[in-house]
Amino acid sequence: MNILADFADDALRLFEDTTRRAGAVFEPSLRIGVTGLNRAGKTVFITSLIANLLERERMTRLSAQRDGRIEAAMLRPQPSADVPRFDYEEHLAAMTGPNPAWPSSTRRTSELRLSIRFRRTGLLSGLAGDGVLHLDIVDYPGEWLLDLPLLNTPWADWSRQSIEAARRPERIGHAGAFLAWAEKVDGTASVDETEAREGAALFADYLKAARQAGLSAISPGRFLMPGDLAGTPALTFAPLPDPDGPHDSLARLMRDRYDAYRRFVVKPFFQTHFAKVDRQIVLIDALSAVDAGPRAVADLRKAMSDILDCFRHGEKSWLGPIFGRRVDRLLFAATKADHVHHTQHSALQAITAALVRESIERASYKGAQVEALALASLRSTVEQTVEENGETLHCVRGRSLGSGEEVVVYPGQLPEDPATIVDASRHGHGEEGWLSEDYGFMRFAPPIRSGKPGYGPPHLRLDMAAEFLFGDKLQ
C-alpha cells in the first residue's frame, strides 16, 4: 500500500513539474534553494538579497546591473497559495531600523517571489524585447533540514546510529539521562504510552543540549523546532538499543511513529521545497564551528555531507521532467565573513571548501557548476589596523551583540592550510593546539546606518553570489 502511495505522490509531482516547465516558456522562473543549518544566516541572506535587488547600487558585480540592463525589480505574489509569505518587510525593519537587531529564528516555512525585468543581450534583444525572471525563494527552520537524511534511513539503522552517536565523547555528557532510560527500557514489552513519552522527552532534551554545545548533526529536526507537531504522537518516539519487538510492543510503536514521521513530515517537506530546486546556495557558519573546536567541525562536516547527499546535482537535461529536476549550480558560502579581516577571507573560503570537499567532488562529477565563496549578507563591521608592540594587527570594529557598544576586535589568525582544520577534526584531536591562543570569535550586532536612496544594506560579495546563482538568466 505504501509503495502505491509513493508512486502516486511521485506521479503527481512529475505532472506538476511538467506543467510548470511548459508554463516557464512564457513566464520563466528560477527556484533558489537557500540551504543552511540553524543560525547559518538564511533569513538574513534572503532579506538582504531581496533588498539589494530592489535597490541595486551595491550590486556592482551582478553583470546585468553593472551593464545597466536591469529595468526594474518588484515583489510579486508567490506561486504557492498554501505557503505563508516570507515576512520581508518585518525582517528588513529589524535589521535596518533605529535599533537594529538580527531577525528571530525561523519557526515555519515561508516563500517569496521577486520578479526582475531586464534588457536582453544578443540576437534575442531585438526580437523578444525585455525579459522577465521570477526568483522564488523559500525560508524554513534550519533544524528541519536535518531530517532529510532520514528519508533513506530505516528505523533499525536510525536507532542504532542514534544510540552510537549519543555515546560519543562529545555527546555523552549531554545524553546521560536519555542513555540511562534507553539501557533500562524493554522494547519487547507491551505498548506503554507513559514510557514512550518519557523516552521522547529525554531524547529531545539531549538533542537540544547538543545543539547548545555547538554540534550540528542532530535529528530529528522537529524535536528541536516542533512547530504544530508539538505534543503529537509524530514526535513521541526515541531510538532503542534493541529496535526489534513483536506486534503491540513498545519497539513496534516507536518504529511505526518513526516511519509515520518520515512519510507524513519529512517526505512532504522535501518534495514541496527541495525536489524542485533549480539552483542552490549552501550557507555554512564555519567560523562558529571552528571557534567551538574540532568536534564541532567534525559534526558540521557530517551533517552537511548527509544533507547534501539527498539532493540531485548535475547538468540540466531536456529529460528533466521524466527523470527529475537537478541542481545545475551549487554555491558553498561561508557566512559572517565580516567577522574577520579581508586578509583572512581566502583562508575562510578554503576551509569551507575543504569541509565539504566530498560534496563538491560529487556534484562536479555529475556535471553541476560548483563554487565556494566567503560572504556577509549584512556587513556588520568595518576594518581597522592597530599597532601593538611594534606589530600591525588586522582588526574589525563593530557593535557588540551583547552590549551594543562599539568594540575593536583582533580575531586572531585562521590557518592558511585548510588541512590543519579538517585533519584535526577528522582524527578527533583535542582542543590544545587547535588554533593560536589569541584566536576568538565574537558576535556582532547589525550596524546602525542612515538610509541612502538606491542603496540596499551593506554586504560582502552578495552580488558575486547573485551573479553565480542567476546572472546567466539575465542575458
MIGU-563229 format. One line per 2 residues: number of its first residue (from 1); their letters; for each residue x negated, y, z of C-alpha. Coordinates in nm, 2 decimals, padded with zeros to 4 digits. Each point is the difference from the previous one (the first is absolute). Layout:
% MIGU-563229
NUM = A = X/Y/Z; ...
END
This chain:
% MIGU-563229
1 = MN = 00.00/00.00/00.00; -00.28/00.24/00.09
3 = IL = -00.17/-00.08/-00.34; 00.32/00.10/-00.19
5 = AD = 00.03/00.32/00.21; -00.37/00.09/-00.07
7 = FA = 00.06/-00.06/-00.37; 00.31/00.22/00.00
9 = DD = -00.20/00.27/00.18; -00.28/-00.02/-00.25
11 = AL = 00.24/00.00/-00.30; 00.18/00.31/00.13
13 = RL = -00.33/00.18/00.05; -00.11/-00.09/-00.35
15 = FE = 00.32/00.14/-00.14; -00.03/00.32/00.19
17 = DT = -00.37/00.04/-00.10; 00.08/-00.06/-00.37
19 = TR = 00.29/00.25/00.01; -00.23/00.25/00.16
21 = RA = -00.27/-00.05/-00.26; 00.25/00.05/-00.28
23 = GA = 00.11/00.33/00.15; -00.36/00.11/00.06
25 = VF = -00.04/00.05/-00.38; 00.22/00.31/00.05
27 = EP = -00.06/00.08/00.36; -00.35/-00.12/00.08
29 = SL = -00.07/-00.06/00.37; -00.30/-00.12/00.20
31 = RI = 00.04/-00.16/00.34; -00.30/00.08/00.23
33 = GV = -00.06/-00.25/00.27; -00.15/00.18/00.30
35 = TG = -00.14/-00.29/00.21; -00.15/00.05/00.34
37 = LN = 00.01/-00.13/00.36; 00.14/00.20/00.29
39 = RA = -00.18/00.34/00.04; -00.18/-00.03/-00.33
41 = GK = 00.18/00.32/-00.12; 00.27/-00.11/-00.24
43 = TV = 00.25/00.27/00.10; -00.26/00.27/-00.01
45 = FI = -00.13/-00.12/-00.34; 00.35/00.00/-00.15
47 = TS = 00.09/00.34/00.14; -00.32/00.17/-00.10
49 = LI = 00.01/-00.16/-00.35; 00.35/00.13/-00.06
51 = AN = -00.07/00.34/00.14; -00.32/00.03/-00.22
53 = LL = 00.19/-00.11/-00.31; 00.27/00.26/00.06
55 = ER = -00.27/00.27/00.07; -00.29/-00.11/-00.21
57 = ER = -00.28/00.26/00.04; -00.21/-00.25/00.21
59 = MT = 00.04/-00.28/-00.26; -00.28/00.10/-00.23
61 = RL = -00.13/-00.35/-00.06; 00.34/-00.12/-00.13
63 = SA = -00.07/00.04/-00.37; 00.35/00.10/-00.10
65 = QR = 00.00/00.28/00.26; -00.36/00.11/-00.09
67 = DG = 00.10/00.02/-00.37; 00.32/00.20/00.08
69 = RI = 00.23/-00.27/-00.14; 00.23/-00.05/00.30
71 = EA = 00.30/00.22/-00.06; 00.20/-00.08/00.32
73 = AM = 00.05/-00.25/00.28; 00.30/-00.05/00.21
75 = LR = 00.16/-00.24/00.25; 00.28/-00.20/-00.15
77 = PQ = 00.26/-00.25/00.13; -00.17/-00.33/00.08
79 = PS = 00.08/-00.31/-00.21; 00.10/-00.22/00.30
81 = AD = 00.34/00.09/00.14; -00.04/-00.23/00.30
83 = VP = -00.33/00.13/00.13; -00.02/00.32/00.21
85 = RF = -00.17/00.30/-00.15; -00.36/00.07/00.12
87 = DY = 00.03/00.31/00.22; -00.26/00.20/-00.19
89 = EE = 00.11/00.34/00.13; -00.01/-00.10/00.37
91 = HL = -00.34/-00.16/-00.03; -00.14/00.30/-00.19
93 = AA = 00.14/00.24/00.27; -00.16/-00.21/00.27
95 = MT = -00.34/00.00/-00.17; -00.01/00.37/-00.11
97 = GP = 00.23/00.18/00.24; -00.11/00.26/00.27
99 = NP = -00.10/-00.28/00.23; -00.11/-00.28/-00.24
101 = AW = 00.01/-00.36/00.11; -00.03/-00.33/-00.17
103 = PS = 00.33/-00.16/-00.11; 00.15/-00.26/00.24
105 = ST = -00.05/-00.37/-00.08; 00.22/-00.13/-00.28
107 = RR = 00.29/-00.21/00.14; 00.19/-00.09/-00.31
109 = TS = -00.04/-00.03/-00.37; 00.06/00.31/-00.21
111 = EL = -00.06/00.10/-00.36; -00.06/00.32/-00.21
113 = RL = 00.00/00.08/-00.37; -00.21/00.28/-00.15
115 = SI = 00.05/00.08/-00.37; -00.28/00.18/-00.19
117 = RF = 00.06/00.17/-00.34; -00.32/00.03/-00.20
119 = RR = -00.12/00.09/-00.35; -00.12/-00.31/-00.19
121 = TG = -00.34/-00.04/-00.17; -00.09/-00.16/-00.33
123 = LL = 00.24/-00.09/-00.28; 00.31/-00.01/00.23
125 = SG = -00.05/00.36/00.10; 00.16/00.13/-00.32
127 = LA = 00.26/-00.28/-00.04; 00.15/-00.08/00.34
129 = GD = -00.02/00.33/00.18; -00.06/00.02/00.37
131 = GV = -00.04/-00.32/00.20; 00.16/-00.09/00.33
133 = LH = -00.14/-00.23/00.26; 00.19/-00.11/00.31
135 = LD = -00.22/-00.10/00.29; 00.18/-00.23/00.25
137 = IV = -00.17/-00.03/00.34; 00.11/-00.20/00.30
139 = DY = -00.10/00.04/00.37; 00.05/-00.27/00.26
141 = PG = -00.13/-00.10/00.34; -00.36/-00.13/-00.03
143 = EW = 00.08/-00.27/00.24; 00.24/-00.16/-00.24
145 = LL = -00.28/-00.04/-00.26; -00.16/-00.26/00.22
147 = DL = 00.29/-00.23/-00.07; -00.08/-00.05/-00.37
149 = PL = -00.25/-00.29/00.06; 00.28/-00.19/00.18
151 = LN = 00.17/-00.05/-00.34; -00.24/-00.28/-00.08
153 = TP = -00.06/-00.13/00.36; 00.22/-00.29/00.12
155 = WA = 00.11/-00.01/00.37; -00.25/-00.27/00.11
157 = DW = -00.30/00.18/-00.16; 00.11/00.34/00.14
159 = SR = 00.05/-00.15/00.35; -00.35/-00.16/-00.01
161 = QS = -00.17/00.31/-00.14; 00.17/00.24/00.25
163 = IE = -00.10/-00.21/00.30; -00.35/-00.02/-00.12
165 = AA = -00.02/00.37/-00.06; 00.14/00.07/00.35
167 = RR = -00.29/-00.20/00.15; -00.27/00.20/-00.18
169 = PE = -00.23/00.20/00.23; 00.13/00.34/-00.12
171 = RI = 00.36/-00.10/00.07; 00.01/-00.24/00.29
173 = GH = -00.01/00.28/00.25; 00.33/00.13/-00.15
175 = AG = 00.16/-00.34/-00.05; -00.05/-00.16/00.34
177 = AF = 00.37/00.01/00.11; 00.12/-00.13/-00.34
179 = LA = -00.25/-00.28/-00.01; 00.09/-00.11/00.35
181 = WA = 00.36/-00.02/-00.11; -00.09/-00.19/-00.32
183 = EK = -00.21/-00.26/00.19; 00.28/-00.09/00.24
185 = VD = 00.30/00.01/-00.24; 00.14/-00.32/-00.14
187 = GT = 00.10/00.04/-00.36; 00.16/-00.34/-00.01
189 = AS = 00.25/00.09/00.27; 00.35/00.10/-00.07
191 = VD = 00.08/00.35/-00.12; -00.04/00.26/00.28
193 = ET = 00.08/00.35/-00.10; -00.15/00.14/00.32
195 = EA = -00.33/-00.17/-00.08; 00.01/00.13/-00.35
197 = RE = 00.06/00.35/00.11; -00.28/-00.01/00.25
199 = GA = -00.25/-00.13/-00.25; 00.10/00.26/-00.26
201 = AL = -00.03/00.28/00.25; -00.35/-00.12/00.12
203 = FA = -00.11/-00.04/-00.36; 00.12/00.35/-00.09
205 = DY = -00.18/00.15/00.30; -00.32/-00.17/-00.11
207 = LK = 00.03/00.13/-00.35; 00.06/00.36/00.12
209 = AA = -00.30/-00.02/00.23; -00.22/-00.13/-00.28
211 = RQ = 00.11/00.29/-00.23; -00.08/00.25/00.28
213 = AG = -00.35/-00.15/00.02; -00.05/00.09/-00.37
215 = LS = 00.06/-00.34/-00.15; 00.17/-00.03/-00.34
217 = AI = 00.09/-00.36/-00.10; 00.31/-00.02/00.21
219 = SP = 00.33/-00.15/-00.11; 00.30/-00.03/-00.01
221 = GR = 00.01/00.38/-00.05; 00.36/00.04/00.12
223 = FL = -00.11/-00.11/00.35; -00.19/00.33/00.00
225 = MP = 00.26/00.21/-00.18; 00.33/-00.19/00.02
227 = GD = 00.24/00.27/-00.13; 00.35/-00.13/-00.03
229 = LA = -00.11/-00.36/00.08; -00.08/00.08/00.37
231 = GT = 00.15/-00.26/00.23; 00.12/-00.22/-00.29
233 = PA = -00.07/-00.38/-00.04; -00.21/00.09/-00.30
235 = LT = -00.26/00.14/00.24; 00.04/-00.26/00.27
237 = FA = -00.26/-00.26/-00.08; -00.37/-00.06/00.08
239 = PL = -00.28/-00.23/-00.12; -00.04/-00.34/00.18
241 = PD = -00.32/-00.21/00.05; 00.21/-00.30/-00.12
243 = PD = 00.25/00.14/-00.25; 00.18/-00.33/-00.07
245 = GP = 00.31/-00.11/00.17; 00.32/-00.20/-00.05
247 = HD = 00.34/00.14/-00.11; 00.14/00.24/00.26
249 = SL = -00.34/00.05/00.17; -00.16/00.33/00.09
251 = AR = -00.27/-00.05/-00.27; 00.27/-00.05/-00.27
253 = LM = 00.18/00.31/00.12; -00.33/00.20/-00.02
255 = RD = -00.07/-00.14/-00.35; 00.35/00.08/-00.13
257 = RY = -00.02/00.36/00.13; -00.35/00.05/-00.15
259 = DA = 00.13/-00.13/-00.34; 00.30/00.23/00.03
261 = YR = -00.23/00.29/00.07; -00.20/-00.07/-00.31
263 = RF = 00.30/-00.05/-00.22; 00.23/00.28/00.11
265 = VV = -00.25/00.26/00.12; -00.34/-00.04/-00.17
267 = KP = 00.10/-00.12/-00.35; 00.26/00.28/-00.06
269 = FF = -00.25/00.26/00.13; -00.26/-00.13/-00.25
271 = QT = 00.24/-00.04/-00.30; 00.15/00.34/00.06
273 = HF = -00.31/00.21/00.06; -00.31/-00.18/-00.13
275 = AK = 00.09/-00.25/-00.27; 00.08/00.30/-00.23
277 = VD = -00.32/00.20/00.06; -00.18/00.14/-00.31
279 = RQ = -00.30/00.16/00.17; -00.13/-00.04/00.35
281 = IV = -00.20/00.21/00.24; -00.13/-00.18/00.32
283 = LI = -00.07/00.24/00.28; -00.26/-00.13/00.25
285 = DA = -00.09/00.17/00.33; -00.35/-00.13/-00.01
287 = LS = -00.14/00.26/00.24; 00.24/-00.10/00.28
289 = AV = -00.09/-00.37/-00.05; -00.37/00.07/00.00
291 = DA = 00.03/00.21/00.31; 00.19/-00.29/00.18
293 = GP = -00.28/-00.24/-00.07; -00.10/-00.31/-00.21
295 = RA = 00.30/-00.21/00.11; 00.25/00.27/-00.10
297 = VA = -00.18/00.02/-00.34; 00.02/-00.37/-00.04
299 = DL = 00.37/00.00/00.08; 00.06/00.28/-00.25
301 = RK = -00.19/-00.19/-00.27; 00.22/-00.31/00.06
303 = AM = 00.33/00.20/00.01; -00.07/00.18/-00.33
305 = SD = -00.12/-00.31/-00.17; 00.32/-00.20/00.10
307 = IL = 00.23/00.29/-00.10; -00.16/00.06/-00.34
309 = DC = 00.02/-00.37/-00.08; 00.38/00.05/-00.02
311 = FR = -00.02/00.25/-00.29; -00.03/-00.08/-00.37
313 = HG = -00.28/00.20/-00.14; -00.11/00.00/-00.36
315 = EK = 00.03/00.15/-00.35; 00.35/00.10/-00.11
317 = SW = 00.16/-00.23/-00.26; 00.31/00.02/-00.22
319 = LG = 00.09/-00.33/00.16; 00.03/00.17/00.34
321 = PI = 00.38/-00.02/00.01; -00.03/-00.38/-00.03
323 = FG = -00.30/-00.08/00.22; 00.03/00.28/00.25
325 = RR = -00.13/00.35/00.05; -00.37/00.06/00.05
327 = VD = -00.19/00.28/00.17; -00.24/00.12/-00.27
329 = RL = -00.18/00.27/00.20; -00.11/-00.04/00.36
331 = LF = -00.16/00.27/00.21; -00.16/-00.06/00.34
333 = AA = -00.01/00.32/00.20; -00.19/00.06/00.32
335 = TK = 00.22/00.25/00.18; -00.10/00.28/00.25
337 = AD = -00.32/00.07/-00.20; 00.01/00.36/00.14
339 = HV = -00.09/-00.14/00.35; -00.36/-00.04/-00.12
341 = HH = -00.22/00.24/-00.20; 00.00/-00.04/-00.38
343 = TQ = -00.35/-00.13/00.01; 00.15/-00.32/00.15
345 = HS = 00.29/-00.04/-00.24; -00.20/-00.23/-00.24
347 = AL = -00.09/-00.22/00.30; 00.37/-00.01/00.11
349 = QA = 00.11/-00.09/-00.35; -00.26/-00.27/-00.03
351 = IT = 00.10/-00.15/00.34; 00.36/00.00/-00.10
353 = AA = -00.07/-00.17/-00.33; -00.21/-00.26/00.18
355 = LV = 00.28/-00.08/00.24; 00.23/-00.09/-00.28
357 = RE = -00.26/-00.14/-00.24; 00.17/-00.33/-00.06
359 = SI = 00.33/00.17/-00.08; -00.18/00.24/-00.24
361 = ER = -00.16/-00.30/-00.18; 00.32/-00.19/-00.03
363 = AS = 00.20/00.30/-00.14; -00.28/00.09/-00.24
365 = YK = -00.03/-00.36/-00.13; 00.37/00.00/-00.08
367 = GA = -00.04/00.32/-00.21; 00.11/00.28/00.24
369 = QV = -00.19/00.32/00.01; -00.14/00.05/00.36
371 = EA = -00.16/00.29/00.17; -00.10/00.10/00.35
373 = LA = 00.02/00.36/00.13; -00.05/00.19/00.33
375 = LA = 00.28/00.26/00.04; 00.19/00.21/00.25
377 = SL = 00.37/00.05/-00.08; 00.01/00.30/00.22
379 = RS = -00.34/00.16/00.08; -00.01/00.08/00.37
381 = TV = -00.36/00.11/00.03; -00.26/00.22/-00.15
383 = EQ = -00.37/-00.07/-00.02; -00.27/00.17/00.21
385 = TV = -00.37/-00.05/00.06; -00.15/00.03/00.34
387 = EE = -00.37/00.03/00.10; -00.09/-00.20/00.30
389 = NG = -00.35/-00.07/00.13; -00.14/00.09/-00.34
391 = ET = 00.24/-00.24/-00.18; 00.28/00.09/-00.24
393 = LH = 00.32/-00.18/00.09; 00.28/-00.04/-00.26
395 = CV = 00.32/00.07/00.21; 00.37/00.05/-00.05
397 = RG = 00.22/00.25/00.17; 00.37/-00.03/00.07
399 = RS = 00.28/00.00/00.25; -00.02/-00.28/00.27
401 = LG = 00.30/-00.23/-00.02; 00.02/00.00/00.38
403 = SG = -00.04/00.36/00.10; 00.05/00.19/-00.33
405 = EE = -00.31/00.20/00.07; -00.26/00.04/-00.28
407 = VV = -00.31/-00.22/00.04; -00.32/-00.07/-00.19
409 = VY = -00.09/-00.37/-00.02; -00.30/-00.18/-00.12
411 = PG = 00.15/-00.35/-00.08; -00.34/-00.17/-00.03
413 = QL = -00.13/-00.19/-00.30; 00.17/-00.28/-00.19
415 = PE = -00.24/-00.25/-00.14; -00.08/00.04/-00.37
417 = DP = 00.00/-00.37/-00.06; 00.35/-00.13/00.05
419 = AT = -00.14/-00.35/00.06; -00.10/00.12/00.35
421 = IV = 00.37/00.04/00.09; 00.14/-00.30/-00.20
423 = DA = -00.26/-00.25/00.11; 00.03/00.09/00.37
425 = SR = 00.38/-00.04/-00.01; -00.02/-00.32/-00.20
427 = HG = -00.25/-00.16/00.25; 00.17/00.13/00.31
429 = HG = -00.28/00.21/00.13; 00.06/00.18/00.32
431 = EE = 00.04/00.37/00.06; -00.37/00.06/00.08
433 = GW = -00.19/00.14/-00.30; 00.32/00.04/-00.20
435 = LS = -00.06/00.36/-00.09; -00.22/00.28/00.12
437 = ED = 00.06/00.11/00.36; 00.12/00.35/-00.11
439 = YG = 00.27/-00.14/-00.23; 00.35/00.08/00.11
441 = FM = 00.33/00.04/-00.18; 00.22/00.29/00.11
443 = RF = 00.36/00.05/-00.11; 00.10/00.35/-00.12
445 = AP = 00.34/00.17/-00.02; 00.12/00.16/-00.33
447 = PI = -00.14/00.34/-00.07; 00.18/00.33/00.06
449 = RS = 00.01/00.17/-00.33; 00.18/00.28/-00.18
451 = GK = 00.21/-00.10/-00.30; -00.12/00.12/-00.34
453 = PG = 00.23/-00.01/-00.30; -00.09/-00.28/-00.24
455 = YG = -00.22/-00.18/00.25; 00.10/-00.32/00.16
457 = PP = -00.16/-00.13/00.32; -00.38/-00.02/00.00
459 = HL = -00.14/-00.34/-00.08; -00.31/-00.19/-00.11
461 = RL = 00.01/-00.19/-00.33; 00.38/-00.04/00.00
463 = DM = -00.01/00.13/-00.36; -00.25/-00.27/-00.09
465 = AA = 00.23/-00.27/00.15; 00.29/00.15/-00.21
467 = EF = -00.21/-00.01/-00.32; -00.09/-00.36/00.05
469 = LF = 00.36/-00.11/00.09; 00.20/00.18/-00.26
471 = GD = -00.22/00.25/-00.20; 00.02/-00.23/-00.31
473 = KL = 00.38/00.02/00.01; -00.02/00.38/-00.04
475 = Q = -00.15/-00.02/-00.35
END
